[in-house]
Every structure is written in structure tokens, then in C-alpha cells.
Amino acid sequence: MALFFNWANLLVNIRKLPKLGIYIVMFLDVLKTFMKFFLVGLLLVVSFGLSFYMCFPYLRPFVSPGRALVKTTVMSTGEFDYNSIFNPDAVSDLLRFEVVAYLLWIIFLILMPILMMNLLVGLAVDDIQTVQENAKLTRLAMQVDLVLGVEELLPSFIRRAVSVAEHVFAPNHTPSLGLRLRRALFERSVTASTIAQALSEKLTPMEELQEQNEKLAREVATLKKDIQRVLSQNRKTFKLLQEIVSVRKVADDGAG
């Protein structure tokens, strides 16, 4: 158990790596989804396991309820071992409730290996794009926590030496040897190419969605203003028509 938990702890720590971390986070998200569905699968395993325990007491995997549950769980993955259970030459005189046993076996084949396994696969891959985006954000948050934790462990004089309060970029000034050495060791070089790359950097899917939402909100606000302006003009037109009708009515009454 200690060896298992050591390797599991290594798997958890790998989440913070830039390349492999996203897959570990996605795996843990799928595992959480499986654990939510686990209760339904557990109820089916218990129902079929106890039923097989009553129908096949002569088989070693079904001699006790615990063994029957383990065997049923294994059979849910596709390992049926049909011949050793329903072989007429070996167990024709030992098979209990033959019709019920065959009926339960058919129902088990439909529900467990086909429906439940395909449902688990669908749950794992249905919303994989959203899981991947959330995994990226989660991994970045864990990297920030790791960096902050390591920074707190460093002595204060090292933090003061490597921290940059301000940065002055002079493209036409030739830096000294010490400044170039310091930039090479502690700073990221700022050049025209890096500035152009930063300005032309593509937006992430979340940023694109946020930009589309902001654009849509601006269009809705503009549409509301247009509607209010049209309603105001309609009210003015209606008042004008009422005045025209009242003047026309007064003129008709005077003529009469």
C-alpha cells in the first residue's frame, strides 16, 4: 500500500508540469464523473451478483456473496466464461432455476457490458473540449500555487535579487556586459520580435468566447437604444395625429 500511495502521489505532483499536467487533470475529472455514476453501477452489480449466487452455487466464483460480487464485476468488463457456467455436459444436473438463470444472463449481457460500458465511454468523451479548457485553467492555477510556495521558501535576499520592480527598455542603447549577463540569467529578453509576437498572440477559446459575449452585449445595448428612439418617435407621431384629429373635429363642428 505504501508503494501504491507513493506512485499515486507522484501522479498528483505531475499535474503541475507544463506538458503532462493537462492529461492528469483531465484524467482526474473523468474519474470524478465515473465516481458520480458509480452508485448506479454498484446497485446493478449487487443485484446481478446476488442473483447469480442463488443460481450458480456449484461454481467456485459464486460459492459466497462476496465472490459472486467480484465475479459479476469482472464479467461486466466482458469476461463472461460462458462455457464453464452453462456447459450442459458438466452442470446439467446441478443448474438451479435454468429458465431464470438464462433470463438473468441475457438481461446482464444487455445492461452491464453493452449499456453501462458505453455510457461510461460517452460520459468520458462527451464534453471533452470543456474538460480540456477547465484542465488548462486548473493546471495554470496549480502552477501559480507551486511558484508562490517555492518563492516563500526562498530567503528574502534571494527574492530581492531576482525580483524586478520595474524594467526600462531602450532599444537604441547598447547594454553593458553585466546587464546582458543579468538579462540572460534572470530576465526574459525583450526584442522587437518578442513584442510583435506578444501583440499578435492568438486568443484562447475562453478569451474568444468572452470577446463575443462583450460584442453581443454592446449590440444588444445599441438595439435597446434604437428601440427606445423608435418608441419615442411613435409616441410623438401618435400625439401629433391626436392633435390633427382634434383640430379636424373642431373644424367640422364649426362648419356644421
Steps between C-alpha positions, in 0.01 A plus 500: 500500500785738577648436156164560333441829684853616418440457128153655530657800672747526212203501259341786694823701493534449122184711458711814540731422206442709184463214247367201693297684763197564280449127437520419870240768578274368223540147637399615848196682359386186318560302821272740690229449236539122534471518879169685461371220278652230723191473724275396211752241383545371856127439537493301176808297602344414837167400344658275238768366735252379762277355228790304350596384850157338530505351149860367483596377849702211353759732340800611703468871405141499634537296820456813717334839452835680511652277229182538294527881512865490393425259216206713385719811495758318288230373264378857454823573312434221248651188659192275501643144513176365355610138442599432859166634625246366248678187370221238481733201528654620827223675687169378357415328828623789719351805330230659715215700351619447145244730334557777753878460469492538121264796527724675755805430282337661196394806701853522643654490150279789388532724804854461627755446219299679228298782656704585809843478335389711205344750739831530685682558171244763402538678834878501456508648148173692467616833638875454450553851358358665812700265720816589310443875541431460871807280530719773354368756746537259790856411402594868474353566843700212646817631336440841657454337842821301450699808400366700794578217739856465373546877513394507865763235581782708350696740723403864479831615351461259208146622435620861502784413261284331238182708528458784249310806622525681166653440158628770266532396137736709288528346152769745379720465806775237510482323838809429704646153550361471854153606388502251213613224739222588742240499223624164377479344846196660666297685239321419182651687208278770354556550130300627207408143406373417850296821507348420161426146612331623817289748304397240240437220747182307429219501749411190695152348452387648832626846400329471161173404672532792740568738211194370315288548814621857539430571132153352533434708813601817313271410210210434739556836672503676162182318398329608823589863430363471146177347630460775757557763231241339273250480786558866580441596137185288493367676810570839342331392179199369693468830688525690173227285347279557804547876465421484129187297568387740774560804274314330215212420731481859621506624141221260404292612797548870404403430141191315611 
